[in-house]
Amino acid sequence: MNDTEYPYDEEDFPETEDISDDEQYENDDEPYFEEPIDEESEREYVKPSERTFDTARKTERVILVGVTRPPSQLRYETDEHLEELELLTETAGAEVVEKIFQNRSSISVTTFIGKGKAEYLSQRCEDLDVQTVIFDDDLTPVQQRNLERALNRKVLDRTALILDIFAMHARSNAAKTQVELAQLQYMLPRLTRMWTHLSKQYGGIGTKGPGETQIETDRRIVRDRIAHLKEKLDRIDRQRATQRKGRKDITRISLVGYTNVGKSTLLNMLTGADVLVEDMLFATLDSTVRSVEIEGRALLMSDTVGFIRKLPTRLIASFKSTLDEVVESDIVLHVVDVSHPYFKEQIEVVRDTLKELHADDKPTIMVFNKIDLLENPGTMAGLKGEYPYSVFISAARGMSIGELNAAILLMAEEQHREKEFEIRPPDFSLSAEFHRVARITGESYEEDHIRIRCVIPPDVEQRMLKVYADRLRVV
């Protein structure tokens, strides 16, 4: 190797004395300590791609807010509503850390609750490390926006919470479509609050257009999506109507009731189905139809989504195709959790919902479930007098299922009993109506009347006798 000349003199590099490591550290100001052995480094090395990390989401902490408005709503009713709201919140996967009440004679247009209560609520959110506040009543978009600004927390109302639970439990294509439609209808007036990009202003070259703002564009997109979902649900509705026509000659039974009263458990008991059964609200969203044979008689039984107080109207509209199973049924089994302290209020909620569906005149058997949990069995004696067509069972333990089967058969026989009607004077349009809604077994035409023998559902019979009272009578 050739010697290379460097442009430096030896004086530029003074000679240094070779010293040991120990001597070097003795001259330092800081004492030298031998680094301890790291046990972690001694372990077997794991590649980054093979390492696992805890990604579990932290449980959301929630405060519930209820407002009592005497005399229309008293404190005990608010307590009951918040207990149910707590169950809904737990079903959604959150933890309730506190419930806050307020008595008000009127609701604040801007914040729903009073200014002082809003300040107190803000402080409690800080103290308890709360991420979300849920109100038991529906909030307007303005109230929701103002509360979020005042509390610096996410604010939801009862409807938003129920929609979230429905989205969690939707499994079939129909249920997912119904839930998405309800969510978009709820979101539409709240776009300015929920979509952060809508608050930004853009300028510069290429951003000038015909004048449609971002909020208008997004509203149009949402409306188009809503229209598409409605068309899709109409197709589903027509398909299910066709399916129901094929089952017209078989007695159809619908299970209805408040959510979490045991409808799915009862359906499984009677039909041997494998419908999901969980101790939570709205575990079942899809309508499930199963065949059952009772003493040689074939019946069709369907389970439907559970009802709840303050069930959003948009949800009832979205789930029309599912709830039509109730409208088209011949017999309704109204299942009640008789062990619940407020079961009578739940009965009224279900009846009001059925009335909204125009199915409140259906032949109904009251099925009081969970009698094994009753602390006072004497309660049943009073209920039998109050509700004549009633049976008392425990679906989970199979108690008194035979009595329920007997009641179903008796009412099914009534459904298929042959009756005779007389149309006077002759009215061929009314005769055609009978052919549409009943199974005709005989028909004769006389000079002054038409006589029809048929099997007709009792609710249809009552409706026709009421509408055509001047021309129709039972022979």
Residue pairs with C-beta under 8 A, 6 or more apart in sequence:
25 31
25 32
59 93
59 94
59 95
60 93
60 94
60 95
60 131
60 132
61 94
61 95
61 97
61 128
61 129
61 130
61 131
61 132
62 89
62 94
62 95
62 96
62 97
62 130
62 131
62 132
62 133
62 134
63 96
63 97
63 98
63 99
63 100
63 121
63 124
63 125
63 128
63 130
63 132
63 133
63 134
64 82
64 85
64 86
64 89
64 96
64 98
64 99
64 100
64 133
64 134
64 135
64 136
65 99
65 100
65 101
65 102
65 113
65 121
65 133
65 134
65 135
65 136
66 78
66 79
66 81
66 82
66 85
66 99
66 100
66 101
66 102
66 135
66 136
66 137
67 78
67 101
67 102
67 103
67 104
67 107
67 112
67 113
67 135
67 136
67 137
68 74
68 75
68 77
68 78
68 101
68 102
68 103
68 104
69 103
69 104
69 105
69 106
69 107
70 103
70 105
75 101
75 103
78 101
78 136
80 342
80 345
81 136
81 309
81 310
82 99
82 101
82 136
84 308
84 309
85 134
85 136
85 158
85 161
86 96
86 99
87 260
87 281
88 158
88 161
88 162
88 165
88 281
89 96
89 134
89 161
90 96
91 165
91 280
91 281
91 282
92 161
92 164
92 165
92 168
94 132
97 128
97 130
98 124
98 128
98 130
100 117
100 120
100 121
100 124
102 113
102 114
102 117
104 113
104 114
108 114
108 115
108 143
109 142
109 143
110 142
110 143
110 146
111 118
111 143
111 146
111 147
111 150
112 135
112 137
112 139
112 143
112 147
113 121
118 147
118 150
118 151
119 150
121 133
121 151
122 150
122 151
122 152
124 130
125 133
125 151
125 152
125 153
130 153
131 153
131 154
132 153
132 154
132 155
132 156
133 147
133 151
133 153
133 154
133 155
133 156
134 155
134 156
134 157
134 158
134 161
135 155
135 156
135 157
135 158
136 157
136 158
136 310
137 157
137 158
137 310
138 157
138 158
138 159
138 310
138 312
139 147
139 155
139 157
141 189
141 190
141 192
141 193
144 155
144 157
144 190
144 193
145 192
145 193
147 155
148 154
148 155
148 193
156 164
158 310
159 186
159 310
159 312
159 314
160 186
162 282
162 308
162 311
162 312
162 315
163 179
163 182
163 183
163 186
163 312
163 315
165 281
165 282
166 175
166 179
166 182
166 282
166 285
166 315
167 179
167 183
169 175
169 282
169 283
169 284
169 285
170 176
170 178
170 179
170 285
171 285
171 286
172 285
172 286
173 236
174 233
174 236
174 286
174 321
174 322
175 285
175 286
175 322
177 229
177 232
177 233
177 236
178 233
178 285
178 318
178 319
178 321
178 322
179 285
179 318
180 229
181 226
181 229
181 230
181 233
181 318
182 312
182 314
182 315
182 317
182 318
184 222
184 225
184 226
184 229
185 226
185 314
185 318
186 312
186 314
187 194
187 222
188 219
188 222
188 223
188 226
191 198
191 215
191 218
191 219
191 222
192 198
192 199
192 215
195 218
197 214
198 214
198 215
198 218
200 214
212 220
233 318
233 320
233 321
236 321
237 320
237 321
237 324
240 321
240 324
240 325
241 324
244 252
244 324
244 325
244 328
247 300
249 439
250 298
250 299
250 300
251 297
251 299
251 300
251 330
251 331
251 412
251 415
251 416
252 299
252 300
252 301
252 302
252 325
252 328
252 329
252 330
252 331
253 299
253 300
253 301
253 302
253 329
253 330
253 331
253 332
253 333
253 408
254 301
254 302
254 304
254 325
254 326
254 329
254 331
254 332
254 333
255 263
255 266
255 267
255 301
255 302
255 303
255 304
255 333
255 335
256 263
256 304
256 307
256 326
256 332
256 333
256 334
256 335
256 350
256 354
257 263
257 306
257 307
257 334
257 335
257 336
257 337
257 346
257 350
257 367
258 306
258 307
258 308
258 336
258 337
258 346
258 347
258 349
258 350
259 281
259 282
259 305
259 306
259 307
259 308
260 279
260 280
260 281
260 283
260 306
260 337
261 306
261 335
261 336
261 337
261 340
261 346
261 369
261 370
262 335
262 337
262 369
262 370
262 395
262 396
263 284
263 303
263 304
263 306
263 335
264 275
264 276
264 277
264 283
264 284
264 288
264 303
265 277
265 395
265 396
266 333
266 335
266 367
266 369
266 393
266 395
267 273
267 275
267 288
267 290
267 301
267 303
268 274
268 275
268 277
269 395
269 398
269 401
270 292
270 301
270 401
270 404
270 405
271 290
271 291
271 292
271 301
272 290
273 288
273 290
275 284
275 288
275 303
276 283
276 284
277 283
281 306
281 308
282 305
282 306
282 308
284 303
284 304
284 305
284 306
285 305
285 319
285 322
286 322
287 302
287 303
287 304
287 305
287 322
287 323
287 325
288 302
288 303
289 300
289 301
289 302
289 325
290 300
290 301
290 302
291 298
291 299
291 300
291 301
292 298
292 299
292 300
292 301
293 299
294 405
294 408
294 409
295 405
295 409
297 409
297 412
299 408
299 412
302 325
302 329
304 322
304 323
304 325
304 326
305 319
305 322
305 323
307 349
307 350
307 353
308 349
309 345
309 346
309 349
311 349
311 353
316 323
316 353
316 356
316 357
323 357
326 332
326 354
326 357
326 359
326 362
327 357
327 358
327 359
329 359
329 362
330 362
330 363
330 412
330 415
330 457
331 362
331 363
331 364
331 365
331 408
331 411
331 412
331 415
332 354
332 359
332 362
332 363
332 364
332 365
333 364
333 365
333 367
333 408
334 347
334 350
334 364
334 365
334 366
334 367
335 367
335 369
336 343
336 346
336 347
336 366
336 367
336 368
336 369
337 343
337 346
337 369
337 370
338 368
338 369
338 370
338 371
338 374
338 379
338 380
338 383
338 392
339 370
339 371
339 373
339 374
340 346
351 360
354 360
354 362
361 459
361 462
361 463
362 459
363 411
363 414
363 415
363 457
363 458
363 459
364 389
365 389
365 390
365 391
365 404
365 407
365 408
365 411
366 387
366 389
366 390
366 391
367 390
367 391
367 393
367 404
368 380
368 383
368 390
368 391
368 392
368 393
369 393
369 394
369 395
370 394
370 395
370 396
371 377
371 380
371 392
371 393
371 394
371 399
371 400
372 394
372 396
372 397
372 399
373 394
374 380
380 392
383 390
383 392
384 390
384 392
389 407
389 411
391 400
391 403
391 404
391 407
392 400
392 403
393 399
393 400
393 401
393 403
393 404
394 400
395 401
414 458
415 455
415 457
415 458
416 455
417 455
418 441
418 453
418 454
418 455
419 453
419 454
419 455
419 456
419 461
419 474
420 451
420 452
420 453
420 474
420 475
421 434
421 451
421 452
421 454
421 472
421 473
421 474
421 475
422 449
422 450
422 451
422 452
422 472
422 473
422 474
422 475
423 430
423 431
423 449
423 450
423 451
423 452
423 471
423 472
424 448
424 449
424 450
424 471
424 473
425 448
425 449
425 471
426 445
426 446
426 448
426 449
426 450
427 450
427 471
428 450
430 450
430 468
430 471
430 472
431 443
431 450
431 452
433 464
434 440
434 452
434 454
434 456
434 464
437 456
437 457
437 460
437 464
438 454
438 455
438 456
438 457
438 460
439 454
439 455
439 456
440 452
440 453
440 454
441 453
441 454
441 455
442 451
442 452
442 453
442 454
443 450
443 451
443 452
443 453
444 450
444 451
451 475
456 464
464 472
465 472
465 473
465 474
